[in-house]
Amino acid sequence: MTEPVRPGGNGTDRRSGRGPGRRPGPTETREAILAAARDLFAEKGYDGASLRAIARAADVDPALVHHFFGNKEGVFVQAMQFPVDPEKLVPRILGAPRDRLGETMVRTFLEIWGDEERRAPILAMLRSAMTNEQAAVMMRQFVSAALFRRAAETHRIPMLRINAAVGQMIGVALLRYVLKVEPIASATDEELVELIAPAVQQYLG
Amino acid sequence: MTEPVRPGGNGTDRRSGRGPGRRPGPTETREAILAAARDLFAEKGYDGASLRAIARAADVDPALVHHFFGNKEGVFVQAMQFPVDPEKLVPRILGAPRDRLGETMVRTFLEIWGDEERRAPILAMLRSAMTNEQAAVMMRQFVSAALFRRAAETHRIPMLRINAAVGQMIGVALLRYVLKVEPIASATDEELVELIAPAVQQYLG
């Protein structure tokens, strides 16, 4: 997750408002922000940890956090190694025509879960949310703010319907990729799109 | 999970083919069978552990296992403290008229997951299946044999459709009861029946 140190630096780490002393390089600063973010998200949840508070805890200027990560969502994705970037995911699904939202959502989920490297961290996160209330709070708030709310706003779909559609996909993914129940574990993506997209479309359409 | 010792015993433990020596009481015998069953299920999976092999490992007559637990399903439910008894669950869902299978399934799932005492062991089992391949194999085989296959046979519904319907319910339960995502966490059961039953019915009908 570390970025290569930019040769010569771009000076951003020098705008950090730090006092005199050894100036940390961009990689060090970036890691300090992520560490502070992890602590704050765990302590205050996603909603309760502001970008400004994260900057303060890392002893850097908020502009620097913005520079590195864009927004709070970006900080969270990097800090928690969240395996899905809502910045990419949400526009992809919501960019579909309204009458193909179901199909697009099923295809996107199958693509993400079908990739073992992306599935492992999703599962790790889901497991910890199932064990640990703190982790559950963080995940719930992030998923609500970054995924559900945005989707609801774009297409004016009631949140409850989005929950039901996402529930469909999470449950199918658990049976298919984790429990490996047959025949859903061996079905092709196309079979699943054909079977499940109409139900998801019914929620979202 | 222990049964009260029946006063005076009913003699069943004496048909166990044991050699001479101290004769275990029914509770002891029952526990020995369950311990042997847990070992065998873990080692060979649900499909691979026969009732006969469980009896052999517990050093009792197979008729005694049958007497205590009915069948292999019953042994599994008790040995793994499986929170749902397929003997009761499956007939309840499948007893519904075909055009109300969706509604009945949603209501049954919400009732089971809505009860915290039953939810805890389901979650524990799901968590271990998510962490441990051996646990996943056991759960997959049991769920397939005891729930899915039976449901498929009764109503001649393709297994893949049953998987999709169960996936819908598992995912909704995770969002509602575990991650507690809003608004699905606070929705009433009736709202959820109205929203989700049509999708489940579409799979099963």
Interface residues (C-beta under 8 A of the other chain):
Chain A: L123 L126 R127 A129 M130 T131 A136 M139 R140 V143 S144 F148 M159 L160 R161 N163 A164 V166 G167 Q168 M169 I170 G171 V172 A173 L174 L175 R176 V178 L179 K180 V181 E182 P183 I184 A187 E191 L192 L195 I196 P198 A199 Q202 Y203
Chain B: L123 L126 R127 A129 M130 T131 A136 M139 R140 V143 S144 F148 M159 L160 R161 N163 A164 V166 G167 Q168 M169 I170 G171 V172 A173 L174 L175 R176 V178 L179 K180 V181 E182 P183 I184 A187 E191 L192 L195 I196 P198 A199 Q202 Y203
